[in-house]
Amino acid sequence: MDKKILIIIGMAILILVLIIVFAVPKISNAYKMEGFQQGVAVCQQQITNTLITDLSTRGYTTLTVGDKVITLGIIPTEEQLKQMKEQKGEAQ
């Protein structure tokens, strides 16, 4: 075989080795991070659902954090509507 062919084969092997050494770990880490981010999103959604369910069973429709009122998007129950009417009546 010619020396040029051996050099070309050697360079091709070197390029493959470099691709395996540098590219494969980055690709696998990207997949791991994507899975991690999806896991975080699922956990956040579960926590939000749990909090809203817990607060709605206790009768809360809004939360006050500092000076901000956060509406939970829950329809008030009949008892809460009665209480709200009573509070408005007392305030007047």
C-alpha positions as CSV (number, residue, x, y, z in Angstrom):
1,M,0.0,0.0,0.0
2,D,1.0,3.5,-0.6
3,K,2.0,5.8,2.3
4,K,-0.8,8.2,1.4
5,I,-3.4,5.6,1.8
6,L,-2.0,4.6,5.2
7,I,-1.9,8.3,6.3
8,I,-5.6,8.7,5.1
9,I,-6.7,5.6,7.0
10,G,-4.7,6.8,10.1
11,M,-6.4,10.2,10.0
12,A,-9.8,8.7,9.5
13,I,-9.2,6.5,12.6
14,L,-8.0,9.5,14.5
15,I,-11.1,11.6,13.6
16,L,-13.4,8.7,14.7
17,V,-11.6,8.4,18.0
18,L,-11.8,12.2,18.6
19,I,-15.5,12.2,17.7
20,I,-16.1,9.4,20.2
21,V,-14.0,11.0,22.9
22,F,-15.5,14.5,22.6
23,A,-18.9,14.3,21.0
24,V,-20.5,11.2,22.6
25,P,-20.2,12.5,26.2
26,K,-21.7,15.9,25.2
27,I,-24.6,14.2,23.5
28,S,-25.3,11.8,26.4
29,N,-25.2,14.8,28.8
30,A,-27.6,16.7,26.7
31,Y,-30.0,13.8,26.9
32,K,-29.6,13.5,30.6
33,M,-30.2,17.2,31.1
34,E,-33.3,17.0,28.9
35,G,-34.6,14.2,31.1
36,F,-33.7,16.1,34.2
37,Q,-35.6,19.2,33.0
38,Q,-38.7,17.1,32.2
39,G,-38.5,15.6,35.6
40,V,-38.4,19.0,37.2
41,A,-41.4,20.2,35.2
42,V,-43.4,17.1,36.3
43,C,-42.5,17.7,39.9
44,Q,-43.4,21.4,39.7
45,Q,-46.8,20.5,38.2
46,Q,-47.4,17.8,40.9
47,I,-46.6,20.3,43.7
48,T,-48.8,22.9,42.2
49,N,-51.7,20.5,41.8
50,T,-51.2,19.3,45.4
51,L,-51.1,22.8,46.8
52,I,-54.2,23.9,44.9
53,T,-56.2,20.8,45.8
54,D,-55.2,21.2,49.5
55,L,-56.0,24.9,49.5
56,S,-59.4,24.3,47.8
57,T,-60.4,21.6,50.2
58,R,-59.6,24.0,53.0
59,G,-61.7,26.7,51.4
60,Y,-59.1,29.1,50.1
61,T,-59.6,30.8,46.8
62,T,-57.0,33.5,47.2
63,L,-53.6,33.8,49.0
64,T,-52.0,37.0,50.2
65,V,-48.3,37.1,49.8
66,G,-46.8,40.3,51.1
67,D,-49.0,43.0,49.6
68,K,-50.1,40.9,46.6
69,V,-53.3,38.8,46.4
70,I,-53.0,35.7,44.3
71,T,-56.2,34.2,43.0
72,L,-56.0,30.4,42.7
73,G,-58.6,30.1,39.9
74,I,-60.9,28.0,42.1
75,I,-64.6,28.7,42.1
76,P,-65.8,29.6,45.6
77,T,-68.1,27.1,47.3
78,E,-71.6,28.1,48.5
79,E,-70.3,28.5,52.0
80,Q,-67.6,30.9,50.9
81,L,-70.1,32.9,48.8
82,K,-72.3,33.2,51.9
83,Q,-69.3,34.3,54.1
84,M,-68.3,36.9,51.4
85,K,-71.9,38.3,51.4
86,E,-71.9,38.4,55.2
87,Q,-68.6,40.2,55.3
88,K,-69.8,42.7,52.7
89,G,-73.0,43.2,54.8
90,E,-71.0,43.8,58.0
91,A,-68.6,46.2,56.2
92,Q,-71.6,48.4,55.1
